[in-house]
Every structure is written in C-alpha cells, then in structure tokens.
Amino acid sequence: MRPSRVVLLLWSLVIVVLVIVEIAEITHLFSVSIESAVEDPLAFVFALVFTTILALVGAIFIGIYFTQRILSPSGFTPFEEEMLRMRRDLTDLKDSLARLTNSAAPAPPPDPPVRPPEGPR
C-alpha cells in the first residue's frame, strides 16, 4: 500500500519545518538569556513549552519509525536469500561429493585363500 502524494508532501513539509526550527535553535536565533527569563517569566515558560513540544514531536516520530520497523512483516533481503541458496547449493555439493567418494573407493583386496591346516606327516 503506497501512501498518496498529499500525505508524502505533508510529512515532507513537517520535516522541513522541524529542520528549519532545529537550525534556528542551534544558531541561537531565538535563545532566551537568564536575565530575560528572570525579567519576563512568560517568555521563559513559552520557551520551555516550545522545547517540550519539539521533544514530544521528535519522540513520536522516533516511536512511529521503530514501531513500523518492528511490526511490519518482513522476510529476508534479496542478499540474504541468495546467501541461503548458496549455502544450500554448497551442502548439496558436499553430499554428492561424499557419495561419489564412497562409490568410487577401490574395493578391498580379496582375502587370501585359506589353506588347510598342515598335519603331522
């Protein structure tokens, strides 16, 4: 089931906005100094709530990603399937080589003829 283009566009837009906000935080575009927090507690609370909301959104994205990875039914990758086929082929080759080796082994030499016991003459 493929997601529609609208859903992909919406999520891409959300991710771009979050990346821009993160870059703005890293570059201190909107940082709150200690003096500002003491002078204006409302700005401090706003910064705390904003950071908390960003942390929650990030945690939700990470949770969705890991849940999808864990719960999605997935088999082996094509590379792993090829490795399993190669292993099975190698086992078959070993078995057939063992059968050929056992069938081509030389027959043991015949036992020497048994002589009758020599009695007194």
C-alpha positions as CSV (number, residue, x, y, z in Angstrom):
1,M,0.0,0.0,0.0
2,R,1.6,3.2,-1.2
3,P,0.9,6.5,0.6
4,S,-0.7,9.2,-1.5
5,R,1.3,12.2,-2.8
6,V,-0.6,14.5,-0.4
7,V,0.5,12.5,2.6
8,L,4.1,12.4,1.4
9,L,4.0,16.2,0.7
10,L,2.5,16.9,4.2
11,W,5.1,14.8,6.0
12,S,7.9,16.3,3.9
13,L,6.7,19.8,4.8
14,V,6.5,18.9,8.5
15,I,10.1,17.5,8.4
16,V,11.4,20.6,6.6
17,V,9.8,22.9,9.1
18,L,11.3,20.9,12.0
19,V,14.7,21.0,10.4
20,I,14.5,24.8,10.0
21,V,13.4,25.2,13.6
22,E,16.3,23.0,14.8
23,I,18.8,25.0,12.7
24,A,17.3,28.2,14.3
25,E,17.8,26.7,17.7
26,I,21.4,25.7,17.0
27,T,22.3,29.1,15.7
28,H,20.7,30.8,18.7
29,L,18.3,32.7,16.5
30,F,15.7,32.6,19.3
31,S,17.6,31.9,22.5
32,V,16.5,33.0,25.9
33,S,19.0,34.5,28.3
34,I,18.9,34.2,32.1
35,E,18.2,37.9,32.5
36,S,15.3,37.6,30.1
37,A,13.9,34.6,32.0
38,V,14.0,36.5,35.3
39,E,12.6,39.7,33.9
40,D,9.9,38.0,31.8
41,P,8.7,34.6,33.2
42,L,6.1,34.3,30.4
43,A,8.9,34.1,27.7
44,F,10.7,31.5,29.8
45,V,7.6,29.4,30.1
46,F,7.0,29.8,26.4
47,A,10.5,28.6,25.6
48,L,10.0,25.6,27.9
49,V,6.7,24.7,26.3
50,F,8.1,25.1,22.8
51,T,11.1,22.9,23.6
52,T,8.8,20.3,25.2
53,I,6.5,20.2,22.2
54,L,9.5,19.8,19.9
55,A,10.8,16.9,22.1
56,L,7.4,15.2,22.0
57,V,7.1,15.5,18.2
58,G,10.6,14.1,17.8
59,A,9.8,11.2,20.2
60,I,6.6,10.5,18.3
61,F,8.5,10.4,15.0
62,I,11.0,8.0,16.5
63,G,8.3,5.9,18.0
64,I,6.4,5.6,14.8
65,Y,9.6,4.7,12.9
66,F,10.6,1.9,15.3
67,T,7.1,0.6,15.7
68,Q,6.7,0.4,11.9
69,R,10.1,-1.4,11.6
70,I,9.3,-3.9,14.4
71,L,5.7,-4.7,13.4
72,S,6.0,-4.8,9.6
73,P,6.2,-8.3,8.3
74,S,9.5,-8.6,6.5
75,G,11.4,-11.6,5.3
76,F,14.9,-11.9,4.2
77,T,16.5,-9.3,2.0
78,P,17.4,-10.4,-1.5
79,F,21.1,-10.6,-0.5
80,E,20.2,-12.9,2.5
81,E,18.0,-15.1,0.2
82,E,20.9,-15.5,-2.2
83,M,23.3,-16.4,0.6
84,L,20.8,-19.1,1.9
85,R,20.5,-20.5,-1.7
86,M,24.3,-20.6,-2.0
87,R,24.6,-22.4,1.4
88,R,22.0,-25.0,0.3
89,D,23.9,-25.5,-3.0
90,L,27.2,-25.9,-1.1
91,T,25.6,-28.5,1.2
92,D,24.2,-30.4,-1.8
93,L,27.7,-30.3,-3.5
94,K,29.3,-31.7,-0.3
95,D,26.7,-34.5,-0.1
96,S,27.1,-35.5,-3.7
97,L,30.9,-35.4,-3.4
98,A,30.7,-37.7,-0.4
99,R,28.5,-40.1,-2.3
100,L,30.9,-40.1,-5.3
101,T,33.9,-40.6,-3.0
102,N,32.2,-43.6,-1.3
103,S,31.1,-45.2,-4.5
104,A,34.4,-44.7,-6.3
105,A,36.5,-46.1,-3.4
106,P,38.5,-49.1,-4.5
107,A,37.2,-52.5,-3.3
108,P,39.3,-54.0,-0.6
109,P,41.6,-56.7,-1.8
110,P,40.2,-60.2,-1.6
111,D,41.2,-62.3,1.3
112,P,44.0,-64.8,0.7
113,P,42.8,-68.4,0.1
114,V,42.6,-70.4,3.3
115,R,44.9,-73.4,3.3
116,P,44.0,-76.5,5.1
117,P,45.9,-76.9,8.3
118,E,49.0,-78.9,8.0
119,G,49.0,-82.0,10.0
120,P,51.8,-84.4,11.0
121,R,53.5,-86.2,8.1
